[in-house]
Amino acid sequence: MNSQQKYFESDPEVEYLNFPKLGKDSIVEKVVSKYQERSEVGIKKYNTTLDRKDLNLLDWLNHLQEELMDATLYIEKLKEDVNQ
């Protein structure tokens, strides 16, 4: 069952539609593969997973903030490269 079918099936107001089965999305497959690779690198580097229980909400929010700050630096660098 694809995501469209699940969406419509979960809404009782909408009649179930028989969507044709679609093949795999190559872009999604690439992204999933990259997530798996990144997870393996993280496990080897930090010897833990995101299932860890030693961080509280504020710790997780700080990690997220730091990652987003890094992302803004990458964006700024790329913008400079485009403008040169």
N, C-alpha and C positions, 0 to 999 in steps of 0.2 A: 504494500500500500504506500503510495507516495504522499508527500506533505499536503497536497491539495485535497486528496481524498480524506486524510485525517482531519483537516480543517472543516470541510463540509460535513463530514460524518459527526463531528463533535458538536455541531450546531443543530439543535432539534428543529429550528425554524427553516432550515435549508434542506431541501430534498437531496439525498445522496446522489452524486453524479458519477457516472462511470467514465473516469478519465482514462485515456490510453496510457499504458505503462511506458514510462520514459527510460532511456538508457542512463548510465551513470554520467554525472556532470564532471568533466575532466578538471575544471577549476576547483570544485569542491574537493575532489580526490587529491589534488596537489596541496591544498591548504591543510587537509587532514594529515597528510604525510608529513608536512612541515611541523605541525603540532606534535606529532609522535616523535619526530627527530629531536625537537626542542625539549620535550619531556625527558627523553633519554639523556641528553646532555646535562640537563638540570639535575637529574638524579645522580649522575656520576660526579658532577661538580659539587653539589651541596649535600649529597648522601641523604636526601629526603624527597618527599613528594608534596603536592599541594594538599594532601590529606592530613598533613601535620596538625597537631592540636596545641602546640606550644605558643601560638600567636593569637592575640585577641583582635577584636574588630579594629581598634585603632592601629595596631601593628599592620594589619592587612591594608588598611587605608593608606598608611604611610608608604608601604611598598608600591601600591598603585600610583600614588602621587609621584614618587620618584621615577617610575617607569614612564608616566605621562610627561614629566619634565624632560626626560631624555628624548622622548618623541618630538617635543617642540624644538629641541636643539637640532635634531635631524631635519626637521621641516625648514628651519631657518637656514641651515647649511645648503640644502637643495635649492631654496629660493635664491640664495646668493649665486649659486652655480648657474641657474637659469638666467639671471640678470647680467651675467658677464659676457 
